[in-house]
Amino acid sequence: MSYKIAFFGAKPYDIASFDKVNEKYNYDIRYYKGHLNPNNVVLTQDADAVCIFVNDTADATVINALVENDVKLLALRCAGFNNVDLAAAKDKLPVVRVPAYSPYAVAEYSLALMLSLNRKIHRAYWRTRDGNFSLNGLMGFDMHGKTIGIIGTGKIAKILIKILKGFGMRILAYDVFPDHKFAEEEGITYTTLDELYRESDIISLHCPLTEETRYLINDSSIDKMKDGVMIINTGRGQLIHTNALIEGLKEKKISAAGLDVYEEEGDYFYEDKSDKIIDDDVLARLLSFNNVIVTSHQAFFTKEAMQNIAETTLQNIEDFRLNRPLVNEVIL
């Protein structure tokens, strides 16, 4: 019988990319629009594997239900796994992920947010469509010679660093596990968080969400930053305490923020809410700032990335099915 995969949070682009790659495997993929949660986990009863994304819930309740339903594998089609209770899954349900679908996509998108905010491209676009060609309020700054602080120096950050070197920027980096060889090769400086906050004109977040990094950007860290700092987050929403960010924006301590993620994004991101009132007051407040760009967790979203996500996810499942080593297993 064909291997059955219950696929949650399915969008048209997911279905298109996975169906194409699945021609190689012929799995029985059953697509569900809803996010995995305790109320719909019953849909996994006859599934061999379950495939989820960033806004699906895989807490202890869901994990235990998957095990009871005889699901054999939980396959994340993303790099992050903060939505999975790994302690609950330990020794009961293997978890695999896609560690690097397109670090270029996310690095390039981070730069796009920086450039758009600095040169007010989003505001200029709104103006000219209304026939307003004034330059008042659109002045930016040369990125050449400015200092950027990169928090987290994994694959995405390393690509971004190489790009930013071409802009002639001074680059400070912080990582719990610094790559000194990379720093020497690229001529960048690892430093403390306090110095990074104090010196950086732009701060870009590229670290995973852990208990140590949750709300890394908060009232205290913002107070340490240079006046007029720009903050970019293409990592995870809970790296930033949003109310603290809003206060920093109101007080002009933060000059601009580019957010591809939001700490309470699950009810909104990837969904069309254009005909409804946004009842999340914090998100609505963020959207009211003309120096803030909020996008719907789309930094990864390129043709190449979607192809890589589908290929790696289905290969992970195939490796499990054939009892091969799980090179992309997430281990607590």
ChimeraX attribute file (.defattr): number of C-alpha atoms within 10 A of each C-alpha:
attribute: neighborCount
match mode: 1-to-1
recipient: residues
	/A:1	5
	/A:2	10
	/A:3	15
	/A:4	18
	/A:5	24
	/A:6	24
	/A:7	26
	/A:8	24
	/A:9	18
	/A:10	17
	/A:11	14
	/A:12	9
	/A:13	12
	/A:14	17
	/A:15	15
	/A:16	14
	/A:17	17
	/A:18	18
	/A:19	16
	/A:20	12
	/A:21	19
	/A:22	17
	/A:23	9
	/A:24	10
	/A:25	14
	/A:26	12
	/A:27	17
	/A:28	15
	/A:29	20
	/A:30	17
	/A:31	17
	/A:32	15
	/A:33	11
	/A:34	13
	/A:35	21
	/A:36	25
	/A:37	17
	/A:38	16
	/A:39	9
	/A:40	13
	/A:41	21
	/A:42	14
	/A:43	17
	/A:44	24
	/A:45	15
	/A:46	13
	/A:47	21
	/A:48	21
	/A:49	24
	/A:50	25
	/A:51	26
	/A:52	23
	/A:53	21
	/A:54	21
	/A:55	20
	/A:56	18
	/A:57	21
	/A:58	26
	/A:59	19
	/A:60	16
	/A:61	14
	/A:62	22
	/A:63	26
	/A:64	17
	/A:65	18
	/A:66	28
	/A:67	16
	/A:68	11
	/A:69	17
	/A:70	16
	/A:71	24
	/A:72	19
	/A:73	24
	/A:74	25
	/A:75	26
	/A:76	26
	/A:77	27
	/A:78	20
	/A:79	18
	/A:80	18
	/A:81	22
	/A:82	17
	/A:83	15
	/A:84	21
	/A:85	17
	/A:86	21
	/A:87	13
	/A:88	16
	/A:89	23
	/A:90	14
	/A:91	9
	/A:92	16
	/A:93	19
	/A:94	19
	/A:95	23
	/A:96	26
	/A:97	25
	/A:98	23
	/A:99	19
	/A:100	16
	/A:101	24
	/A:102	22
	/A:103	20
	/A:104	22
	/A:105	20
	/A:106	26
	/A:107	24
	/A:108	17
	/A:109	19
	/A:110	25
	/A:111	17
	/A:112	14
	/A:113	25
	/A:114	23
	/A:115	15
	/A:116	17
	/A:117	24
	/A:118	21
	/A:119	16
	/A:120	18
	/A:121	15
	/A:122	17
	/A:123	15
	/A:124	18
	/A:125	12
	/A:126	11
	/A:127	14
	/A:128	11
	/A:129	9
	/A:130	9
	/A:131	8
	/A:132	11
	/A:133	11
	/A:134	10
	/A:135	9
	/A:136	6
	/A:137	10
	/A:138	14
	/A:139	9
	/A:140	13
	/A:141	9
	/A:142	11
	/A:143	18
	/A:144	13
	/A:145	11
	/A:146	16
	/A:147	18
	/A:148	25
	/A:149	27
	/A:150	26
	/A:151	22
	/A:152	21
	/A:153	24
	/A:154	16
	/A:155	17
	/A:156	21
	/A:157	23
	/A:158	20
	/A:159	17
	/A:160	23
	/A:161	24
	/A:162	14
	/A:163	16
	/A:164	18
	/A:165	15
	/A:166	9
	/A:167	14
	/A:168	14
	/A:169	17
	/A:170	20
	/A:171	24
	/A:172	25
	/A:173	25
	/A:174	21
	/A:175	17
	/A:176	10
	/A:177	9
	/A:178	16
	/A:179	14
	/A:180	12
	/A:181	9
	/A:182	13
	/A:183	17
	/A:184	11
	/A:185	8
	/A:186	14
	/A:187	12
	/A:188	17
	/A:189	17
	/A:190	21
	/A:191	14
	/A:192	14
	/A:193	19
	/A:194	12
	/A:195	16
	/A:196	25
	/A:197	22
	/A:198	18
	/A:199	20
	/A:200	24
	/A:201	22
	/A:202	26
	/A:203	24
	/A:204	25
	/A:205	22
	/A:206	26
	/A:207	23
	/A:208	19
	/A:209	19
	/A:210	14
	/A:211	10
	/A:212	9
	/A:213	14
	/A:214	17
	/A:215	19
	/A:216	21
	/A:217	20
	/A:218	18
	/A:219	17
	/A:220	10
	/A:221	15
	/A:222	20
	/A:223	15
	/A:224	15
	/A:225	22
	/A:226	17
	/A:227	18
	/A:228	17
	/A:229	23
	/A:230	25
	/A:231	25
	/A:232	24
	/A:233	23
	/A:234	25
	/A:235	25
	/A:236	25
	/A:237	20
	/A:238	20
	/A:239	26
	/A:240	24
	/A:241	17
	/A:242	21
	/A:243	15
	/A:244	17
	/A:245	21
	/A:246	18
	/A:247	15
	/A:248	21
	/A:249	21
	/A:250	12
	/A:251	12
	/A:252	13
	/A:253	18
	/A:254	24
	/A:255	20
	/A:256	25
	/A:257	28
	/A:258	23
	/A:259	24
	/A:260	25
	/A:261	24
	/A:262	26
	/A:263	15
	/A:264	15
	/A:265	19
	/A:266	15
	/A:267	11
	/A:268	15
	/A:269	17
	/A:270	15
	/A:271	10
	/A:272	8
	/A:273	11
	/A:274	7
	/A:275	6
	/A:276	7
	/A:277	8
	/A:278	12
	/A:279	8
	/A:280	12
	/A:281	9
	/A:282	15
	/A:283	18
	/A:284	12
	/A:285	11
	/A:286	21
	/A:287	13
	/A:288	11
	/A:289	15
	/A:290	13
	/A:291	20
	/A:292	22
	/A:293	20
	/A:294	17
	/A:295	16
	/A:296	14
	/A:297	19
	/A:298	15
	/A:299	24
	/A:300	23
	/A:301	15
	/A:302	15
	/A:303	12
	/A:304	13
	/A:305	19
	/A:306	20
	/A:307	18
	/A:308	19
	/A:309	26
	/A:310	23
	/A:311	20
	/A:312	22
	/A:313	23
	/A:314	22
	/A:315	17
	/A:316	25
	/A:317	26
	/A:318	16
	/A:319	15
	/A:320	19
	/A:321	14
	/A:322	8
	/A:323	9
	/A:324	11
	/A:325	10
	/A:326	17
	/A:327	11
	/A:328	19
	/A:329	18
	/A:330	19
	/A:331	12
	/A:332	9
